[in-house]
């Protein structure tokens, strides 16, 4: 039941995005066929935008993940060095 609600929220969010950002609520075509093709065109563009974001930001995400891994490794090294210094002092 909760999974269905989550899916519904995602779908309704996409409809809202289509209405607010892409003008889905302003479609006034003469025939049902042209209205449907206009709606499909809008969702096609929305998918292209999402894909472009994923492709363009992929290198940045890789760099951020690499830096996080490096910082974790550096943090582990300094913790082990600090613990060894404490042992030497005692």
PyMOL commands that set and color helices and strands:
alter all, ss='L'
color gray80, all
select helices_A, chain A and resi 2-22+24-26+32-89
alter helices_A, ss='H'
color red, helices_A
deselect
rebuild
show_as cartoon
